[in-house]
Structures are given as C-alpha cells and as structure tokens.
Amino acid sequence: MTRLHRLLIWAAALAAVAAAFALYLRPDFMVTLADQVWACF
C-alpha cells in the first residue's frame, strides 16, 4: 500500500468520525436516535 493510499484512508476515517461527532451536537438527531434505540425493546 502506498503512502498516498494510507493518507486517503486516514483522511476518510477522520472525516467519518468528525461527521459522527457533528451529528451528536444536533438535539433532534439525539432524540431520533434515542427513539430508535427505545423501539428495540
């Protein structure tokens, strides 16, 4: 695997983590997520 491929993989992983953290800052998303988890029980 070349250095460029590793850099692209790390950049994609960091972007995914940043997007996940950004979603947690939205209260409506957290309510929806809690409702979906509660619906499992």
PyMOL commands that place a pseudoatom at each C-alpha (Angstrom):
pseudoatom trace, name=CA, resn=MET, resi=1, chain=A, elem=C, hetatm=0, pos=[0.000, 0.000, 0.000]
pseudoatom trace, name=CA, resn=THR, resi=2, chain=A, elem=C, hetatm=0, pos=[1.438, 3.326, -0.965]
pseudoatom trace, name=CA, resn=ARG, resi=3, chain=A, elem=C, hetatm=0, pos=[1.767, 6.317, 1.264]
pseudoatom trace, name=CA, resn=LEU, resi=4, chain=A, elem=C, hetatm=0, pos=[-0.972, 8.125, -0.673]
pseudoatom trace, name=CA, resn=HIS, resi=5, chain=A, elem=C, hetatm=0, pos=[-3.440, 5.292, -0.092]
pseudoatom trace, name=CA, resn=ARG, resi=6, chain=A, elem=C, hetatm=0, pos=[-2.743, 5.310, 3.642]
pseudoatom trace, name=CA, resn=LEU, resi=7, chain=A, elem=C, hetatm=0, pos=[-3.214, 9.066, 3.753]
pseudoatom trace, name=CA, resn=LEU, resi=8, chain=A, elem=C, hetatm=0, pos=[-6.527, 8.815, 1.912]
pseudoatom trace, name=CA, resn=ILE, resi=9, chain=A, elem=C, hetatm=0, pos=[-7.751, 6.053, 4.237]
pseudoatom trace, name=CA, resn=TRP, resi=10, chain=A, elem=C, hetatm=0, pos=[-6.825, 8.100, 7.316]
pseudoatom trace, name=CA, resn=ALA, resi=11, chain=A, elem=C, hetatm=0, pos=[-8.491, 11.195, 5.862]
pseudoatom trace, name=CA, resn=ALA, resi=12, chain=A, elem=C, hetatm=0, pos=[-11.693, 9.245, 5.144]
pseudoatom trace, name=CA, resn=ALA, resi=13, chain=A, elem=C, hetatm=0, pos=[-11.705, 7.750, 8.646]
pseudoatom trace, name=CA, resn=LEU, resi=14, chain=A, elem=C, hetatm=0, pos=[-11.201, 11.145, 10.275]
pseudoatom trace, name=CA, resn=ALA, resi=15, chain=A, elem=C, hetatm=0, pos=[-13.957, 12.662, 8.137]
pseudoatom trace, name=CA, resn=ALA, resi=16, chain=A, elem=C, hetatm=0, pos=[-16.347, 9.885, 9.186]
pseudoatom trace, name=CA, resn=VAL, resi=17, chain=A, elem=C, hetatm=0, pos=[-15.529, 10.406, 12.871]
pseudoatom trace, name=CA, resn=ALA, resi=18, chain=A, elem=C, hetatm=0, pos=[-15.922, 14.180, 12.528]
pseudoatom trace, name=CA, resn=ALA, resi=19, chain=A, elem=C, hetatm=0, pos=[-19.296, 13.707, 10.836]
pseudoatom trace, name=CA, resn=ALA, resi=20, chain=A, elem=C, hetatm=0, pos=[-20.457, 11.396, 13.637]
pseudoatom trace, name=CA, resn=PHE, resi=21, chain=A, elem=C, hetatm=0, pos=[-19.444, 13.917, 16.312]
pseudoatom trace, name=CA, resn=ALA, resi=22, chain=A, elem=C, hetatm=0, pos=[-21.183, 16.708, 14.384]
pseudoatom trace, name=CA, resn=LEU, resi=23, chain=A, elem=C, hetatm=0, pos=[-24.427, 14.703, 14.391]
pseudoatom trace, name=CA, resn=TYR, resi=24, chain=A, elem=C, hetatm=0, pos=[-24.260, 14.325, 18.171]
pseudoatom trace, name=CA, resn=LEU, resi=25, chain=A, elem=C, hetatm=0, pos=[-24.326, 18.114, 18.509]
pseudoatom trace, name=CA, resn=ARG, resi=26, chain=A, elem=C, hetatm=0, pos=[-27.809, 18.219, 16.926]
pseudoatom trace, name=CA, resn=PRO, resi=27, chain=A, elem=C, hetatm=0, pos=[-30.521, 17.682, 19.573]
pseudoatom trace, name=CA, resn=ASP, resi=28, chain=A, elem=C, hetatm=0, pos=[-33.117, 16.467, 17.075]
pseudoatom trace, name=CA, resn=PHE, resi=29, chain=A, elem=C, hetatm=0, pos=[-30.743, 13.736, 15.921]
pseudoatom trace, name=CA, resn=MET, resi=30, chain=A, elem=C, hetatm=0, pos=[-30.174, 12.631, 19.500]
pseudoatom trace, name=CA, resn=VAL, resi=31, chain=A, elem=C, hetatm=0, pos=[-33.935, 12.410, 20.126]
pseudoatom trace, name=CA, resn=THR, resi=32, chain=A, elem=C, hetatm=0, pos=[-34.414, 10.362, 16.955]
pseudoatom trace, name=CA, resn=LEU, resi=33, chain=A, elem=C, hetatm=0, pos=[-31.540, 8.059, 17.908]
pseudoatom trace, name=CA, resn=ALA, resi=34, chain=A, elem=C, hetatm=0, pos=[-32.949, 7.578, 21.411]
pseudoatom trace, name=CA, resn=ASP, resi=35, chain=A, elem=C, hetatm=0, pos=[-36.397, 6.795, 19.980]
pseudoatom trace, name=CA, resn=GLN, resi=36, chain=A, elem=C, hetatm=0, pos=[-34.928, 4.185, 17.625]
pseudoatom trace, name=CA, resn=VAL, resi=37, chain=A, elem=C, hetatm=0, pos=[-32.948, 2.535, 20.422]
pseudoatom trace, name=CA, resn=TRP, resi=38, chain=A, elem=C, hetatm=0, pos=[-36.006, 2.553, 22.700]
pseudoatom trace, name=CA, resn=ALA, resi=39, chain=A, elem=C, hetatm=0, pos=[-38.082, 0.958, 19.918]
pseudoatom trace, name=CA, resn=CYS, resi=40, chain=A, elem=C, hetatm=0, pos=[-35.773, -2.090, 20.022]
pseudoatom trace, name=CA, resn=PHE, resi=41, chain=A, elem=C, hetatm=0, pos=[-37.107, -3.012, 23.480]
for i in range(1, 41): cmd.bond("trace and resi %d" % i, "trace and resi %d" % (i + 1))
show_as sticks, trace
zoom trace
